């Protein structure tokens, strides 16, 4: 016959009040440090995403102009079917085939892309009401700097700089915010 040995085991499991208070204190300290950094991280990533979105739009327009051997125009648009004029691009834009190069969406001209309006109150503007890429990929008379800004101001802005040769680049902290 086997003997049964009793082992002393605690009958209750859990945390003491002191352990719980220490854990909550450490968690609150970590959160107070992490939340402001997280907000900056989210704002930086939103600006980067929005500037990359427009950067890829310019790349699409240039490549389509070369591929089609026809001008392709990018212009601000609020309705997704026509250009609105003006230089505020944060409400959305259009990319369309523009064989006559007049910068107006007309019957028979294909809309290639519709850019959505920016969210979170970020502003995006340039000095031109349109950018037209010619069949050789140049953007004659479309020299411009597009500035993307959020509530933090110019030092955190993104700028997309377009030159007459159709080349564009992005910079941080060089935009003009109004």
KALIN-V115936 format. One record per backbone hydrogen bond with DSSP energy under -1.0 kcal/mol. CO is the residue of the C=O (numbers start at 1). NH is the residue of the N-H. E is the energy in kcal/mol with one decimal. If there is no record, write none. Layout:
# KALIN-V115936
<<CO NH E> <CO NH E>>
This chain:
# KALIN-V115936
<<16 20 -2.1> <17 21 -2.2> <18 22 -2.3> <19 23 -2.1> <20 24 -2.3> <21 25 -2.2> <22 26 -2.4> <23 27 -2.4> <24 28 -2.4> <25 29 -2.0> <26 30 -2.3> <27 31 -2.4> <28 32 -2.1> <29 33 -1.2> <30 34 -2.3> <31 35 -2.6> <34 38 -2.5> <35 39 -2.2> <36 40 -1.9> <37 41 -2.2> <38 42 -2.5> <39 43 -2.5> <40 44 -2.7> <41 45 -2.2> <42 46 -2.2> <43 47 -2.3> <44 48 -2.3> <45 49 -2.6> <46 50 -2.5> <47 51 -2.6> <48 52 -2.4> <49 53 -1.9> <50 54 -1.8> <51 55 -2.5> <52 56 -2.5> <53 57 -1.4> <54 58 -2.3> <55 59 -1.9> <56 60 -2.3> <57 61 -2.5> <58 62 -2.5> <59 63 -2.4> <60 64 -2.6> <61 65 -2.1> <62 66 -2.0> <63 67 -2.6> <64 68 -2.8> <65 69 -1.1> <65 70 -1.1> <71 98 -2.8> <72 133 -3.1> <73 96 -2.5> <74 131 -2.7> <75 94 -2.7> <76 84 -2.5> <87 126 -2.0> <89 92 -1.6> <90 118 -2.8> <92 77 -2.0> <93 115 -3.1> <94 75 -1.9> <95 112 -3.0> <95 113 -1.7> <96 73 -2.5> <98 101 -1.8> <106 109 -2.1> <110 97 -2.8> <113 95 -2.4> <115 93 -1.2> <119 122 -1.2> <123 149 -2.7> <124 89 -2.2> <124 90 -1.3> <125 147 -3.2> <131 74 -3.1> <133 72 -2.2> <134 137 -2.2> <138 134 -3.0> <139 142 -2.1> <144 162 -3.1> <146 160 -2.5> <147 125 -2.0> <148 158 -2.4> <149 123 -2.2> <150 153 -1.6> <153 156 -1.4> <154 157 -1.4> <157 173 -3.7> <158 148 -3.3> <159 171 -2.7> <160 146 -3.0> <161 169 -1.9> <162 144 -2.1> <163 166 -1.9> <164 139 -1.8> <167 163 -2.6> <169 161 -2.8> <171 159 -2.9>>
